[in-house]
Amino acid sequence: MSLAYSINLFGSITHYASGQAAVFYGSGFMRLNEVFGMGAVSGFLALAIWAVFGMPIWKLLGWW
């Protein structure tokens, strides 16, 4: 489960962290500051969702 969370978070942070991010940046569809801005927003949202929903579920399952 930790691996799944890490892949979700780090796949969106930089312009070469995932396949689709490299295509969007390399084609000129997005500027670099837009990529990092969206990466920061999606990273924060993923962390918030994980903290609010994921940790209580892990506690309920006895994983934490």
C-alpha positions as CSV (number, residue, x, y, z in Angstrom):
1,M,0.0,0.0,0.0
2,S,2.9,2.4,0.7
3,L,4.3,1.7,-2.8
4,A,0.9,2.5,-4.4
5,Y,0.7,5.8,-2.5
6,S,4.3,6.7,-3.5
7,I,3.7,6.0,-7.1
8,N,0.6,8.1,-7.1
9,L,2.3,11.0,-5.4
10,F,5.6,11.0,-7.2
11,G,4.2,10.4,-10.6
12,S,2.8,13.9,-10.8
13,I,5.3,16.1,-9.1
14,T,7.9,16.8,-11.9
15,H,7.9,16.9,-15.7
16,Y,9.8,13.6,-16.1
17,A,8.3,11.6,-13.2
18,S,5.8,9.8,-15.4
19,G,5.3,9.0,-19.0
20,Q,2.4,11.3,-19.6
21,A,4.0,14.3,-17.9
22,A,7.0,14.1,-20.2
23,V,4.7,14.1,-23.2
24,F,2.7,17.1,-22.0
25,Y,5.9,19.1,-21.2
26,G,8.0,18.0,-24.2
27,S,5.2,18.8,-26.7
28,G,4.9,22.3,-25.4
29,F,1.4,21.8,-24.2
30,M,2.4,23.0,-20.7
31,R,5.1,25.3,-19.4
32,L,7.5,24.1,-16.7
33,N,6.0,26.3,-14.0
34,E,2.5,24.9,-14.8
35,V,3.8,21.4,-14.5
36,F,5.4,22.1,-11.1
37,G,2.4,24.1,-9.9
38,M,0.0,21.3,-10.9
39,G,2.4,18.8,-9.3
40,A,2.4,20.7,-6.0
41,V,-1.4,20.8,-6.0
42,S,-1.9,17.2,-6.9
43,G,0.8,16.1,-4.4
44,F,-0.8,18.1,-1.6
45,L,-4.3,16.7,-2.4
46,A,-2.9,13.1,-2.6
47,L,-1.2,13.6,0.8
48,A,-4.4,15.2,2.3
49,I,-6.6,12.4,1.0
50,W,-4.2,9.7,2.3
51,A,-4.0,11.4,5.7
52,V,-7.7,11.8,6.1
53,F,-8.9,8.5,4.6
54,G,-6.0,6.2,4.3
55,M,-4.5,6.3,7.8
56,P,-7.9,5.6,9.5
57,I,-8.4,2.6,7.2
58,W,-4.9,1.4,7.9
59,K,-5.6,1.7,11.6
60,L,-8.9,-0.1,11.2
61,L,-7.1,-3.0,9.4
62,G,-4.4,-3.1,12.0
63,W,-1.6,-2.1,9.5
64,W,-0.5,0.9,11.6
